[in-house]
Amino acid sequence: MQDEFSDRERSNSLIDLLKTIWRDFIDFLFPPSCQLCGKFSEKVVCDECANALETLDAGYCPVCERKIPADIKLCPGGHHDGDNYIDFVRPLAPFDSPHRELIHLLKYSGVVDVAKFFGEKIGEIVRNELHFSDYDAFIPVPLHKNRHRERRYNQAELIAEAASKRAKLPVLKDVVVRVRHTKSQTKLSANERRANVRGAFAVVKPDEVAGRSFIVVDDVVTTGATTSEIAKELRKAGAKNVCAICIAHPTRDESKRYSI
């Protein structure tokens, strides 16, 4: 038995060594570089480019888009009743050229390290801004199983996992599921987007929702149709508060123009 464990350990060590050699060989042939400036960098975005990226200092009301500072939890205009299920939306950054490029790399080119880069920044926001102080967990926008099979990963889930480590809040990945495959929202009007996602999500673990507050995570929030539909289901299951956080907040025209 001891010899069996020793052989297994030697085999695992050899596999790890071969993986390291292969990674080093690939790095030699294709040195890692910053995705924005192209200079050599072990990070997906080098420190110089990261420091040059603009960030936002406040969220906004999903109804009137009034600015909601970090120390306020609800829209000062009173837009947090009725059919508005999201208390506020907090974008990390403006929808400018470098952020658009990074979002495209994450969504369509498989550069998943971008999710970690932005997720860590989002985690810092959640940890430091007062209006997140009473929230209990992150809920990433779920992908339908067919879309997940095509892409092989859920970018919102990757962002939430990186944010979780910084904010010290759990990620609940199986509380809300997408029960209906929907077409891309990119080319749709605001009303069409709401209709497209209506009934697309369901809370499958209501006991984990009742009385708690949640941060819905997505890569971008445009009209807010998707996050609002998820928030509606969470509220129906007894959620206390729901807000949303994302990398950026493009307009509908920007979303259409840049296919995001």
JOWOVEN-V57085 format. One record per pair of residues at least 12 apart in sequence whose C-alpha atoms are under 10 Angstrom apart, sorted by the first residue. I is the first residue (numbers start at 1). J is the second residue. Records with the same first field share a line. If there is no record, write none. Layout:
# JOWOVEN-V57085
I: J + J
This chain:
# JOWOVEN-V57085
27: 42
32: 44
33: 45 + 46
34: 46 + 47 + 48 + 49 + 50
35: 49 + 98 + 101 + 102 + 105 + 111 + 114
36: 49 + 50 + 98 + 99 + 101 + 102
37: 49 + 98
43: 113 + 114 + 117
44: 102 + 111 + 112 + 113 + 114 + 115 + 116 + 117
45: 102 + 113 + 114 + 117
49: 98
50: 98 + 117
52: 98
53: 93 + 94 + 96 + 98 + 99
54: 92 + 93 + 94 + 95 + 96 + 98 + 99
55: 91 + 92 + 93 + 94 + 95 + 121 + 247 + 248
56: 90 + 91 + 92 + 93 + 94 + 248
57: 69 + 70 + 90 + 91 + 92 + 93 + 125 + 129
58: 70 + 71 + 72 + 88 + 89 + 90 + 91 + 92 + 93 + 125 + 129
59: 72 + 73 + 75 + 88 + 89 + 90 + 91 + 92 + 131 + 243 + 244 + 245
60: 74 + 75 + 87 + 88 + 89 + 90 + 91 + 249
61: 74 + 75 + 76 + 77 + 78 + 79 + 80 + 84 + 86 + 87 + 88 + 89 + 90 + 243
62: 75 + 79 + 80 + 84 + 85 + 86 + 87 + 88 + 89 + 90 + 221 + 222 + 223 + 224 + 225 + 228 + 243 + 244
63: 75 + 77 + 78 + 79 + 80 + 83 + 84 + 86 + 87 + 88 + 223 + 224
64: 77 + 78 + 79
65: 79 + 88 + 89
66: 79 + 88
67: 88 + 89 + 90
68: 88 + 89 + 90 + 131
69: 90 + 129 + 130 + 131
70: 90 + 125 + 126 + 128 + 129 + 130 + 131 + 132
71: 129 + 130 + 131 + 132 + 133
72: 88 + 129 + 130 + 131 + 132
73: 87 + 88 + 130 + 131 + 132 + 133 + 134 + 241 + 243
74: 86 + 87 + 88 + 131 + 243
75: 87 + 88
83: 228 + 232
84: 228 + 229 + 231 + 232
85: 227 + 228 + 229 + 230 + 231 + 232 + 233 + 234 + 235 + 236 + 241 + 242 + 243
86: 215 + 216 + 224 + 227 + 228 + 229 + 230 + 231 + 232 + 235 + 241 + 242 + 243 + 244
87: 228 + 231 + 241 + 242 + 243 + 244
88: 131 + 215 + 241 + 242 + 243 + 244 + 245
89: 215 + 216 + 217 + 221 + 224 + 227 + 242 + 243 + 244 + 245 + 246 + 249
90: 122 + 125 + 126 + 215 + 217 + 221 + 243 + 244 + 245 + 246 + 247 + 248 + 249
91: 122 + 125 + 218 + 219 + 220 + 221 + 244 + 245 + 246 + 247 + 248 + 249 + 250
92: 118 + 119 + 121 + 122 + 125 + 219 + 220 + 245 + 246 + 247 + 248 + 249
93: 118 + 122 + 246 + 247 + 248 + 249
94: 247 + 248 + 249 + 250
95: 220 + 247 + 248 + 249 + 250 + 251 + 254 + 255
96: 248 + 250
99: 118 + 247 + 248
100: 220 + 247 + 248 + 250 + 255 + 258 + 259 + 260
101: 258
102: 114 + 115 + 117 + 118
103: 115 + 118 + 155 + 219 + 220 + 247 + 248 + 260
104: 258 + 259 + 260
106: 154 + 155 + 219
107: 151 + 153 + 154 + 155 + 156 + 219 + 260
108: 151 + 260
109: 151
110: 151 + 152 + 153 + 155
111: 155
112: 153 + 154 + 155 + 158 + 159
113: 158 + 159
114: 155 + 158 + 159
115: 154 + 155 + 156 + 157 + 158 + 159 + 160 + 161 + 162 + 163 + 219 + 247
116: 155 + 158 + 159 + 160 + 161 + 162 + 163
117: 159 + 162 + 163
118: 158 + 159 + 160 + 162 + 163 + 219 + 246 + 247
119: 156 + 157 + 158 + 159 + 160 + 161 + 162 + 163 + 164 + 165 + 166 + 167 + 217 + 219 + 246 + 247
120: 159 + 160 + 161 + 162 + 163 + 164 + 165 + 166 + 167
121: 159 + 162 + 163 + 166 + 167 + 247
122: 159 + 160 + 162 + 163 + 164 + 166 + 167 + 217 + 245 + 246 + 247
123: 159 + 160 + 161 + 162 + 163 + 164 + 165 + 166 + 167 + 168 + 169
124: 163 + 164 + 165 + 166 + 167 + 168
125: 163 + 166 + 167 + 245
126: 163 + 164 + 166 + 167 + 168 + 169 + 215 + 245
127: 163 + 164 + 166 + 167 + 168 + 169
128: 167
131: 243
132: 167 + 213 + 214 + 215 + 243
134: 212 + 213 + 214 + 240 + 241
135: 169 + 212 + 213 + 214 + 215 + 240 + 241 + 242 + 243
136: 168 + 169 + 170 + 171 + 209 + 211 + 212 + 213 + 214 + 215 + 241
137: 160 + 164 + 167 + 168 + 169 + 170 + 171 + 172 + 209 + 212 + 213 + 214 + 215 + 216
138: 157 + 160 + 161 + 163 + 164 + 167 + 169 + 170 + 171 + 172 + 173 + 213 + 214 + 215 + 216 + 217 + 242 + 243 + 244 + 245
139: 156 + 157 + 160 + 161 + 170 + 171 + 172 + 173 + 174 + 175 + 176 + 214 + 215 + 216 + 217 + 218 + 230 + 242 + 244
140: 154 + 155 + 156 + 157 + 158 + 159 + 160 + 161 + 171 + 172 + 173 + 174 + 175 + 176 + 177 + 215 + 216 + 217 + 218 + 219 + 227 + 230 + 244 + 245
141: 154 + 155 + 156 + 157 + 160 + 173 + 176 + 177 + 178 + 201 + 216 + 217 + 218 + 219 + 226 + 227 + 230 + 244
142: 154 + 155 + 156 + 157 + 173 + 174 + 175 + 176 + 177 + 178 + 179 + 201 + 217 + 218 + 230
143: 155 + 156 + 157 + 177 + 178 + 179 + 180 + 181 + 182 + 201
144: 177 + 178 + 179 + 180 + 181 + 182 + 200 + 201
145: 177 + 178 + 179 + 180 + 181
146: 181
147: 181 + 182
154: 218 + 219
155: 217 + 218 + 219
156: 216 + 217 + 218 + 219 + 220 + 246 + 247
157: 171 + 172 + 173 + 217 + 218 + 219
158: 217 + 218 + 219
159: 217 + 218 + 219 + 246 + 247
160: 172 + 173 + 215 + 216 + 217 + 218 + 219 + 245 + 246
161: 173
163: 217
169: 215
171: 214 + 215 + 216 + 217
172: 208 + 209 + 214
174: 203 + 204 + 205
175: 202 + 203 + 204 + 205 + 206 + 207 + 208 + 209 + 234
176: 201 + 202 + 203 + 204 + 205 + 206 + 209 + 230 + 231 + 233 + 234
177: 200 + 201 + 202 + 203 + 204 + 205 + 230
178: 197 + 199 + 200 + 201 + 202 + 203 + 230
179: 199 + 200 + 201 + 202 + 203
180: 196 + 197 + 198 + 199 + 200 + 201 + 202
181: 196 + 197 + 200 + 201
182: 196 + 197 + 198 + 200
183: 196 + 197
184: 196 + 197 + 259 + 260
185: 197 + 222 + 223 + 225 + 226 + 252 + 255 + 256 + 259 + 260
186: 222 + 252 + 253 + 254 + 255 + 256 + 257 + 258 + 259 + 260
187: 252 + 253 + 255 + 256 + 257 + 259 + 260
188: 252 + 253 + 255 + 256
189: 223 + 252 + 253 + 256
190: 222 + 223 + 224 + 225 + 252
191: 223 + 225
192: 225
193: 222 + 223 + 224 + 225 + 226
194: 223 + 224 + 225 + 226 + 228 + 229
195: 225
196: 225 + 226
197: 225 + 226 + 227 + 228 + 229 + 230
198: 225 + 226 + 228 + 229 + 230
199: 229 + 230 + 233
200: 226 + 229 + 230 + 233
201: 226 + 229 + 230 + 231 + 232 + 233 + 234
202: 229 + 230 + 232 + 233 + 234 + 237
203: 230 + 233 + 234 + 235 + 236 + 237
204: 237
205: 237
206: 233 + 234 + 236 + 237 + 238 + 239
207: 237 + 238
208: 237 + 238 + 239
209: 234 + 235 + 236 + 237 + 238 + 239 + 240
210: 234 + 235 + 236 + 237 + 238 + 239 + 240
211: 235 + 237 + 238 + 239 + 240 + 241
212: 234 + 235 + 238 + 239 + 240 + 241 + 242
213: 234 + 235 + 238 + 239 + 240 + 241 + 242 + 243
214: 231 + 234 + 239 + 240 + 241 + 242 + 243 + 244
215: 227 + 231 + 241 + 242 + 243 + 244 + 245 + 246
216: 228 + 230 + 231 + 242 + 243 + 244 + 245 + 246
217: 243 + 244 + 245 + 246 + 247
218: 244 + 245 + 246 + 247 + 248
219: 245 + 246 + 247 + 248 + 249 + 260
220: 245 + 246 + 247 + 248 + 249 + 250 + 255 + 260
221: 244 + 245 + 246 + 247 + 248 + 249 + 250 + 251 + 252 + 255 + 260
222: 246 + 248 + 249 + 250 + 251 + 252 + 253 + 254 + 255 + 260
223: 249 + 250 + 251 + 252 + 255
224: 244 + 249
227: 242 + 243 + 244 + 245
228: 242 + 243 + 244
230: 242
231: 243 + 244
